[in-house]
Amino acid sequence: MKKSFRYIICVFFLISVLSSCINYRKLITDEVVLKDGNSQTGTIIQSDSINLKVKKIDESISIITWSIIDSVKGKKLKTIWFGANFGYYNTPYFSVFRNEAIVGKQLGSQYKIGLATRGIRLYYFNLSYSPAKPYAVTKFGIGYQRYLGGSNYLKKNSFFAGSELNLMNAKFNNGSQTTLEPFTGFEKKFNEHVRLHFKFGLQFNLANKNNQTGFNLTLGIHFMKRDFKKYYETLNKEHRIYRK
């Protein structure tokens, strides 16, 4: 159990260090493309029929008239999202109760909530459950997903890869076991909020008496809270900030 928490603490420490290194990018959420070919980046804080007000990375305010603007594009594309996966799970674990290495094979599910940024990154918490025999298995952890190549979570078809670090608990065990679970898959856009995907993942047990490799094959759905297409269409055509 102590080793498991050590892994989790190390991951959170690394994430916090990386976040502080890129904290300066928090004000770069939009790009204003001008008709002369130049552009300005920052965060749009106000818009009316005449001017667009942008807060730049140095926190200064720039006022740009719409007459010289070609278009406004998203840079950060930040939104909360929810997701779920359903499919087949092959889950190796060590049963302390029986002092035996066991592989659970059963249909299962996973539920996720997290933050999407920059069009290519998903950070999330996840909870998985498989009613495997002889003992049900539950996992809780953190995950990271990145879209590959030129794909992102706005395009019609996308490929992705990522990994999860989970605490795994089998029924009657007296502590958690730690797993590292890389994955890859293909995703298809259903509408501006909903995306469907196929995912293949592996399970590697860390510091575990059962060193077998597990796997899972699942179908999933992600729901993105914000409608970026509507937001920027409204801003460019009607010169107002779309709020919903």
N, C-alpha and C positions, 0 to 999 in steps of 0.2 A: 504493500500500500504506500509506504514512504517513497519507494522508488518511482511509483506512478505519479505521485504529486510532484516529485522532483522534475520529471519530464515536462509536466504541465507548466510549472513555474518557469522553467528555462524557455519554453516556447513563448509565454506571455512576456518575458523579459526581452527576448529578441524582437518581438512585434512592437513593443513600446519604444525600443531603441530605433528601429527602422522608421516608425511613425514620427519620432522627433526629428529625424534626419530630413524627412520630406515634408515637414510641417509648413514650410514656406509656400507650398503648392496649394494650400487650402483656399486661397483667394483666386486661383485660376480656375474658374468654373465655366466661363464663356469666352468665345472668340468673336470679335466684331470685325468682319471683313469689309474693307472700304472699297469704293469703286475705282480708286487709283491703284489697287493691287496690294496695298499695305493692310495691316491688321493690328488690332489691339486686343490684349487678353486681360481678363479680370472677372469680377462678379457684377452682374447687372443688378442694380438696387432700385432703379426707377425708370419708367418709360411713359412717354405721352406722345401725342401726335406729331410733336416737333423734335424733341430731344430724347436721347438715351443716356442715362447716367450710369457710369461704370466705376466701380471701386477697384483700383489697380493693386498689384502685388506689394507696392510700397505704401499702401493704404491711402494714397492720394485719390481724388475724385476727378474723373474725366467726363466732360459733357460733350457728346457727339450728336450732331444734327442728323436726322434720318435722311436728309437729301444727299448726303455723301456716303451713306451706308449701302453696301450691296446685300449683305445678309448677316445674320447672327447664328453661330453654331455652338453646340454644346461641347465642352471639354471634359468636365468632371463626370457628368451623367450619373450623379449620386442618387440612390434610392434604396429604400427598405424592400426586402423581398421575402417571400415565403415559399417553401417547397416540400415535396413529398416524393418518395420512391417506393416502388413495390416490385418484388421479384424473388429470385432464388438466392439463398445465402448458404454457403459452405463455411462454417465457423469453427475452427479448431480452438480449443481451450483446455486448461488443466483443471480437473475437478479435485479440489482439496477434500471435499466430503468423501469421495471414493478413492482418492490418491491415484488418479488415472487420467491419462491423456485421452480426450474425447473430441470428436468432430461432430458438431451439430449440423444437420442437413434438413433445411425446411424453408418454406416461403416466409418472407418477413417484410418489414416496412421500415422506412426511415423518414423522419420529419426534421425540417431545417428552417431556421430563421436567421437573416443576416443583412449585410450591407453590400450593395453593388456600387463600384466606382470606376471611373475612366472608361467605361464601356467594355472592359476586358477582365475585371477582377471581381470575385465574389468572396467575401469573408463571412463565416457563419458558425453558429452552434448547431449541433445535430443530436438527435435522440433516435436510436434504432432498437427494434425489438424483433426477435425471432423465437417463436414457440417451439424450438427444437427439442428433440427427444435425446436423452432422458431428461435434460434440464433446459428450461428456457434461458435465453441469453439476451441481456440488455446492454447497450453501449451508449455512452454520453461523451461528447468531445467537441473539438473545434476543427474547422475545415477551411481550405483555401482552394479556389478554382480559378483557372486562367484560360481565356480563350486564345486559340493558337492562330498563327499566321496573321492574315488580315481580318479574321472574323471577330465578332463581338456580340453582345447581347441585344443588339438592335437589328442585326441582319437576319435574312430569312433562314439561312443555313450556316451552322457554325460547328467547329470542332473545339474540344476543350480537354484539359488535363488538370489534375490537382492532387491533393492528398488530405487525409484526416489523421488526427491524433486522438485516440479514444481510450476511455476507461471502460473495460469490459467486465461485466458481472454475470456469472452463471448462478442459477438458483442453488442455495445452500452453501455457496462459497463464503469464506469469511473475509474477503478482500477483493479489490479490483485488480485486474490484469491489464497491461497497457498494450495497445496495438497501433501500428503505423499502417495506413491503408491508402496507397496511391490508386488513382483511377484515371480513366480517359473515356471519351464518349462523343456522341454526335447529337446536336440540338437543332430543332426546327421551330421557327416562329409560327404561332397560331394566330395571335393578334398582338396589339401593342402592349398588352399586359401579360399575356400567357405564352409560355414557351414549353415545348415538349421535348424530351430527350431519352436516349438510350445510353446506359452507363455500364462499363465493365470495371470492376475493382478487385484488388488483391488485398489480403490481410497478412501482415507480418507481425508475429508476437515478439514483444521485447522482454528480455529477462524472464523467460517463461519455460517451464519444463516441457511444454508441448511446442516444438519448433516447426510443426507442419505449416504450410502456406495455405491460407484460405482464399476464397474468391466469391464474388457475387455478380449476378447479371440482373439488372433492374430496368424498369421503365419509370420515368419521372416527369413531374410537372413543376414549373417555377412560375410564380405570380409576382410581377414587378409592379410596385405601387404607382410609380409615376409614368405618365404618358409623355415621353420626350418629343415624339413626333407632333402631338397636338400643341405642346408648350412652345416649340420653336416656330411652328406654322402660324400660331396666333401672334407671336411676337413679331415675326417678319411681315405678315400681311396686315394685321390690325394695329400694330405698334403698342400693344398692351401686354402685360404679364398675365399669363393664364394661370389661374389658381383653382384647385379643386380638392 
